[in-house]
């Protein structure tokens, strides 16, 4: 299913790669606005998001609205040919609202009511908040729904960034309703939650609470269900705003900005995607050894969530952010490289937080397209240069992601499950395991897609299943069918352990996938965090298992030492009569071991790199359009790379604006197929 029903409605109807930022004119005197618009035109900006945190300006008192300043800026932007992604302004309530209605404030797991003074200080299940917020949304839709600058509606902002888990009595009531809808009756709930353990059996839904702070470990399925409920509660709020907007402006596309990045995990975006007309995402890099790979991984996953259709990069940073422990500035060239890496993975709009750097407030040290230094600055010159490059790439707009022969399955519920307490090891990291396999594929020069478990699997290709702790009957059947049809799978440690109720499959691990892999594990053997174990002379960490082989299953690698010394660390089962191969890795491999195992599995699966040997590991290849008409070579290092042949296509443009057969340092080269 493609989740993008309607793309941005460009006022002039011309297809383009959108380029812009969050624009907060309310922070500046009116005398600055004409200068902003002139600089936007110089930079090639075509769309800005307006109104994100302006509720207090738009409704300064309960019974008084002030739209004059927003009318003025909407008209000014339209006159300049700049489209507006108009936010509903509901992300953070104004001071009068929490003064009059303190009952909207969230409550943490220890019962502490969180104070206003930052942002997103509201309960997702609050009835009074929703009533007042939808009142504002209604007024905005009625006023601006036919404005010629309007290109899309932007519901709230980063839903759940700070308020996803609320433990109030109001949330408890909503949680009980959600549970009744899910399970139907208390007996089914008791079975799902295994409440015979620790005398937790319920006689009535009224006895059920959110997993507040307790004397010991809370019930794990209760915790998992509360995570599901919390994601659903925010999704329900998103839908409530969307329905108001659709009723008044039925032809205007609607989006909200996801946060597929880093360790942000509380919202199940694969589940949310069908609720918006096009997927939008915010992404910020965390400097470190895998920060560029993580950017690629998250952009790739955003494309997977969008069903391979174009999406909107709603926020990223021109340079440093303000909220990390050390806020490192991006070196020259990285502003464009990061933008084009997202474009390569399907982003048809590239936007930043924010347009003009704030003089005051919590984000005054967050970089912007116009920094404190003004337009006479390195950042703004790079902003102008990127605008010119995006204009050259206008023909990319609308082209779908070109599917790869390898897919990495990603599942938010398994992420939540692995990160619960009372696990064999608290050191396992779901996202990191998926990212490490992605990095290994990039090192091997092999293209891969990161997709939700519901996505179409690559016919005859390799599916990597990293730490998919929860395997539903539907996912198990799809993996079985994939291998039976000649495809291959690589399953990693701590995958296939439980069903959606967190009930462990009995008979040995990985119970839900044991039949497919031809292995049986009778004991999980985690490794202390500071210890290193060895597999065929290479290092591994954190995990081992006692693996038994079914007939016909081969050993790919053996534990040299550690709790499982002498036993299989990785296995391979080759299918018969045209079926594919199924591999299993029973540890957390180091870089060298992971590369070895991946090479063995890729060879067995019949998947090879499409990059010349000289480029493998040095660049990332991403393809868009039919048969990969557009090829993006993303430099993974800080040195320029000259191409020695034209097999990948003709040069179109590089991120630095050049047209040479060189991938710039910290840059991207875009090629176009001559077929």
N, C-alpha and C positions, 0 to 999 in steps of 0.2 A: 504493500500500500504506500502511495506517495502522500505525505502529510501536507505538502504545500498546495493548497487549493488556489490561492490568489496571491500574486506577488505585489510589491509596492506599486501603487497607482501613480506613475509619474505624470505630473500635470500636463507636460507637453507631449506625452505618449512616446517619447524616444527611449529606446532600450539603451542601457548604460550600466557600468559598474558604479553603484552608488558610493559616494565619498563624503564623509562628514564627521559629526561629533555630537555629543551632548552639548547643547547650548543653553546657558543659564543667564539670559540678559537681565533678569531681575536682580542679579548681584552687582549690576553696573548702572551708572547714570545713563540717561537717554543719549547724552552727547557721545557715548562710546559706541552706540549701536550702528550708526552709519559707517564708522571705521571697521567694525566687525564685518559688516556685509561686504565692504570693499575688499578686505583681506580674504574673505571666503571666495569671492570671485577670482582673485589672484591665484588662490590655491587650487581652484577647480572644484570646490565643494559644491555638491549637488543636493544634499539632504542633511538636515539637522534634527535632533530630538529636542523638543522644547517642553518645559513644564514638569519635569520629573518630580522635583521637590518644592513645588510652588503652592501647595494647598493653603498655607497661611497667607500667601499673597492674594490668592484668588477668592478666598473666603475668610477675611480677617476677623469676622465675628459670626456667630451662629446664623444670624438673619441678614447678613450683609455680604454681597458679592462684589468683587472689583475685577472686571475683565478688560478694563480699558488698556492697561499696559500690554496684555496678551493680544488684544485686537491690533494694537499698533505694530507689534513685532511680527505678527503673522502677515500683515499687509506689507511691511517692509521686506520681509523675506520673499514674498511672492513677486513683488516688483523686481527683485534681483534675480528671479528665476530659480530660487532655492526652495526645494520641497520641504515639508515638515512632517516628521513622525511625531505626532502629538501625544504626549503622555497624559494619562488620566489624573495625575497629580495625587494619587491616593497612597503613595508608598509610606508617607509618614504623616500622622495626624498633627494638626496645629495645636498650640498650647491650650486654647480655649476648650478643645474637645476633651483632652485628658483631665482638665480641671473640672469640667462639668460631668464627665463620665469616666472616673478612674477605673471603673469596672472593665474597660477595654484593655487595660495593661496586662501583659503576659505575666505568668507565674512560673518560676523555675521548679526543678524537681524537689527542692527542699522547702517549697512553699513561700519563697521570697517573691514579693511583687516587684517587678522591674520598673524602674522610674523612667519617665520621659527625659529628654535632653540629648538623645542621640538620634536614631532613626529606626523606623519599623517597630515602634513600640505599640503594637496592637496584637490582639489574639486572632488567629485565623478563624476561630469559630464564634467570635463576638457578634451577637445579633445587632447591637446598637452601632458598633463600628460599621458593619456592612450597610445598615440603613443609611447612615450619614454619608458613607463613601459613595454608595450608589446614587444618592441625591446629587452629589457633585458631578459624577460621571454623566448623569442625565442632563444637567445644565450645560456641561461642556459639549456633549454630543448635539444638543439642540442648537447651540450657538455656532459651533465650528464644523458641523457635519457637511455643509455645502461650501466651505471656504475653499477657494481655488488652490491654496498652497497645500492643503491636507493630502498626504500621500498614504498614510497608515495611522492606525491607532496603536498606542503603546500602553498596554495594561500595567498599572502599578510600576514596579521596578524591582528586579532581582528578588522576586517573591521567595521568602524563606531564608534570605541571607542571614538574618539575625533573629527571626521569631518563629522558626519552623516548629519547635517543640514547646508547647504550652501545656502546663500541668494543672491548670485551674479547674475549679468545679464545673465551669461552663464547658471546658474541653472534656472533662470526665463524662458529662452527660452526652456530648456528641460522640465520644468514643464508644459508649454503650449502644447508641443507635447504630453506629457503623458495624459493631460486632454482631448485633442482632441481624443486620442485613447480610452479613457475610456468612454466619453460621446457622441462622434460623432459630435455634433453640440452645438452651444452656447445656444440654447433654452433649451436643456436638462441639460446643466450645470446650467443655471439660476434656473431651477426647483429644481435640487438637492441641490443647495446652498441656496435656499430661498432668492434670491437676491432682491426680492421686499422689503425686510426689509432694512431700512437705505439707500434706493436709491442706491443699489449696482448692479443694473441690467447691464449686459455686452452686448455690441453690437458686439464684436469681441473678439476672444481669445487673440489678441494682447494687450488687455486692462488688462488682468489678471496678477497679480504679486504673488510672494510668500508672505506668511503672515509676512511681515517685521514689525518692531516696528511701532505702530499706535497711534493715539490720544486716542483710547479706545479699547474695545474688538474687536479683529479680528473675521471675520466670522467663526463660529465653524466648518462647513463642509469644508471650505477652509483649516483650520488648520489640520483637519483630513486627507484630501486628500494630503496635503503637507507631512504629516507623512508617508502616504502610498507611495507617490512618492519618498521620501528620502530613504525609505527601498528598493524600487524597483531599484533606481539608483545604490545603492551599490551592489544589487544582479546582476544587469546588468554588473557591472564591474567584479564581481566574475566570471560570465559566460564568459566574454571576455578573461580573463586569462585562464580559464578552456579550452576554445576552442583551444587556441594556444597549450596548453600542450597536448590535445587529438590528435590534428593533427600530432604532432611530435612523441608523445609517447602514442599511442592508448591503450596499455595494462597496463599502470601504473595508479593505483588509485589516486584520487585527493580529497583533503579535504580543509577546512579552519576552523579556530577555532572560534566557536560561543562564546557568553558570556551570557549564561543562568545563571544568578546569581543576587542576590540583587535587586536593582532598575534599572538595565540595561534593557531598554525597547524599544529602538528606532528601532531595527531590528526585523522584523517578521520572526523568525526562523522557524516556522512551514511552512511558504511559501518558505524559502530558502532551506529546507532540501533535496528536490528532485534534487537540482542542484549539489550535491556532491556525491561522491561514498561511503563515510561513514561520519557520523556525528562526529564532534569533538567539545569539549567544554572546556572553561576555567572557573574555579570557585574559588573564594576567599571568605573566611568567614569574616563576620563583627561581632566581638565579641559582645554578648548581650544575653538576655534571650532566644531567639529562634534561635541562630546561628546554632546549630546542626540540628534542624528541617528544617531550611532554606536550609542547605546543602542537606539534604535528599530530600526536595521538588524539588530543582533545578536539582539534579541528576535524580530524578524520571521523571521530565518534559523533561529532555534531552532524556531519554529513550522513552518517548511518542513522541517526535519530530522525533526520529529515527525509529518510527514504531515498537518499541519493540526489534529491532535487536541490536547487540553489537555496541558500540561507543567508542570513544577515548577521555580520559581525557587528554587534551593537556597541560594544566597548572593548578597547584594549588601550595600552598606554603608549604615547609617543616616546617616552623615556622612563624615568624613575617613577615609582609609585610612592605612597606616603605611609603605608601600613605594615611594611615588613620591618624586621629588626634593623637591617641595614638596607637602605633603598638605593640600589645601584643604578646608575644611569646607563642607558644603552649606548654602545659605541656607534660611531658614524656608520651608516649603512643598514643598521639593524631595524630602524623604523620601517624601511621599505621591505626588507627581507621578511619580517614578521607578517606584514600585511599581505604580501604576495604568497606566503605559505598558506595563509587562510584562504586566499582566493583560489589557490591550487586545489584545495579540498572542498571547494564548492561555494564559498562566500561570494555572493554577487553584490554585496554592499560592505564597505570597509569604513568603520567609524571608530572614534576615540572618545575616551573620557579625558578631558573635555576640550571645548574649543579654546577658551581663554582661561589661563591659570588664575585661580582665586587669590584675592589679596588676603582674605581672612577665612576663618573656619577650619574644620578638621582636615580639609584636603588642600590647604594652601601650598603644601610641598609636593602635591601630585602634579606631574608634568602635564602639559597641555599643548595643543597645536600652536597656540600663541603663548609662549612662556612669559614669565615675569620680565625677561629681557626685551620682549616685544618682537616685532617682525624682523629686526636686524639681529638674527640669531641663527645658530646652526640648525636648531630644531625646525624653525619655520622654513628655512631654505630647503630642508629635506621634505617637509610637508608639501611645498610647492612642487618639488621634483617628483614626488610620488603621485600627485594629482595628474601630472603630465603622462606618467607611465600608465596609470589607470585609464586615461583617455585613449591611449594607443591599444589598450586591451578591451575596448568596448565590445568587440565581437565575441568575446568569451561569454558574455552575459547570456544566461539561459541554458548554457550547455550543461548536461548532467555529468555527474561523476562517472568515470569509466571504471567499471567493476574490475577488481583484481582477482587473481586465482587463489589468494589466501585470505581468509577471514578470521579475525579474532572476535570471539563472542564475549559480550560485556553485559553484566546483569547487576542492576542496583540492589536487588534483594539479596543476592549472594554477597555483595559488598557489605551490606548491613549485617548479615549473618556472621561473616568471618570476623567482623569487628566487635561482636558481642563479647561480654565477659564469660567466664567459666569455659574457656576453650583449652585444647591441648597446649597451645602456645599463644600468648598475647602478642608475639612478635611478628606473626604473619601479617602481610599487607596485601590485600586483594588488588588494589589499583597498581601497586608497585610491581606485582607479579605480571599483570597484564602488560604494563609498560616495558618491563624487561624483555619480554618476548617480542614486543614491537621494536625495541632497540636492536635486538639480535637480527630481526628481519631487515632493518635498515642497514645494519653492518654488512649483511649478506647481499645487499642490493636487490632485495625482493619486495615488490609492492604488496601491500596488504590493506584490507579494509577493516575498520573496527566497527562492529555492528551489534545492535541488540539481539537477544536470543530469538526474537520473532522474525528476524530478517531472512530473506532468501539466501540460501547457502550457495557458494560457488560450485556449479556443476562440475564434478570431476576434480575439484580443487581440494586444498588443505584447509581444514577448520581447526584452529587452535582454541582450546577450552581451558583457560587459565583459572584455576581455583574456583570453578563454578560449583560452589558448595551445595546449592539448591538446584536439583534437576527435577523438573516436573515431568509427568508422563508425556506431555506433548513434546517437550524438548528431547527427551530420550528417544521417542519415536522418530523425530526428525533426524537425529544423529544416526540412528540405526539405518534409516532409509538412505541417508547420504552415503554411508559406507557401502551399503548393499548395491548402490547404483554406480560404484566405482570411485567415489570420493574417499578422502582420508581425514583422519582426526589425530590430533595430538592433545592428550589430556594431562593436566599437571596435578601435583600433589594437592590433597584436601579438596578435590572435586568429586562430585557425585555422591556425597555423603548422605544427604537427606532430601526429603520431599518438601513441599511448600509449607508443611506444618512444623518443620524442623524435627520430624521423626526420622531417626537413623534407620537406614535399610539394613536389616539383619543378614547375617551369613558371611560377613567379611566386607572390607572396604575395597574399592569405591563402589558400594553396593548398587547404586543406581546405574552404573556404567560397567560393572564387573564383567557382564556377559559380552560386551562389545570389545573390551580390551584384552580378555584372556588372562586376567590376573586375579589374584585374591590376596588381600592384605589382612593378616589376623591381628596386627597391632600397629598403632601409630607410635612413632618413636621420635618425638621432637628433640631438638638439640639446644643446649644452653646457648644463649645469645652470643657470648664471647668465644665460643668454640668453633673451630673449623674442622670439617670432615673432608674426606677425599674420595673421589670417584674416578677410577682409571687414571690416577695421578693428578687430577685437576680438583680444584676446591669447590665445595658446596657448603651451605650453611643452614641453620635453623630447623632442618626437618629431615627425617628418614622414615622408612617403613620396612616392615618384614614382608616381603613380596613372595608369593608362590605363583608358579606358572601353570597355566593350562596347557594341554597338549598343543603343540604347534606354535607357541609363543616364544620368540627369540629374546635373548638378552642383548641389549645395546650397550649397557655399561654396568659396572659392578662397584659396590661400596668397598673401598679399601680398608676403612676403619669406621669408628663410631658405633652406635648401638646396633646397626644392621650390617656390620662388617661381613663381607663374603657373599652377601645376597644381592639380587638384582636391584640396580638403582634406576634403570630405564629399560623398557621392553618395547617389542614391536611384534604385532600380529598381522601377518599377510593374509588377505582374503583369497578365496578360491572362486573360480567361475566368474571372473570379472569384477568381484568386489574389491574395495580399496583396502588400505592399511590403517591400523589403529595403534598408536604409540602411547606409552604412559611414562611419565617422569615422576619418580617417587621422592624427590628432594627439591631444594631450592638451589639451582645451579649457579655457580659463579660465571663470569663472562666467558672464560675459555670453554668451560664444560657446556654451557648453553649453546655456544656457537657450534661445537662438535655435534651435539645431539640434534640441533636444528638441521645441520647439513645432512645428517643421516636420514632424517625424516623427510626432508625436501626431496632428496634423491629417490627414496622409496615411493614417495607420492608423485614423482614425475613433474615437480615444479622447479623451474630454473629462473635465474635472474634475466631480465630483459635489458639490463645495462651492460655496456662494454666492461670488460674486466678492469680496465684502468680507472673506472668511475665508481665501482662498487664500494660502498662504505664511505665514500667521500661526498657523495651527493645523494639526496633523496629524489626519486622520480615519482611524480604525481601526474595523472592523466585525467583530462576532461574531454567531453565530447564523444561522438560516435567514433569507435575504433581508435580512441586516444588522439583525436585531432590536435589537441593542445597538450603539450608536454612541458611540465615545469621541473627544472633542475634546481633544487634548493641546496645551496652550499652548507655543509655541516661543519665547516671549519672557518678559519680566519685568513686563509690564503686563496688567491684567485686560482681557478682551474681552467686551463685551456682545453677545448675539445679537439681531438685529433681526427675526427671523421664526422660525416653528416648523416649517419645512419638514423639518428633520432629525429631528424627534421630540420627545417630551415629556421634560422634565427628570426625571432619576431622583435623582442625587446628584452633588455635586462633591467633589473631593479634600479640600477644607477642611471638608466636612460640610454645606455650604449646599445650598439647593435653588432657587437663583435661576438665571435665564437668563444666567449670566455664567461664562465660562471663567476661573477664578482665575489671578492672576499666579503663574507657576511651578506651574501646577496643571492639573487635568483635569476636564472636565465629562462626565458619563455621561448619555446620552439613550436613551430606549427608544421604539422604533417603535410608533406607534399603529395600524398596519395589522393 
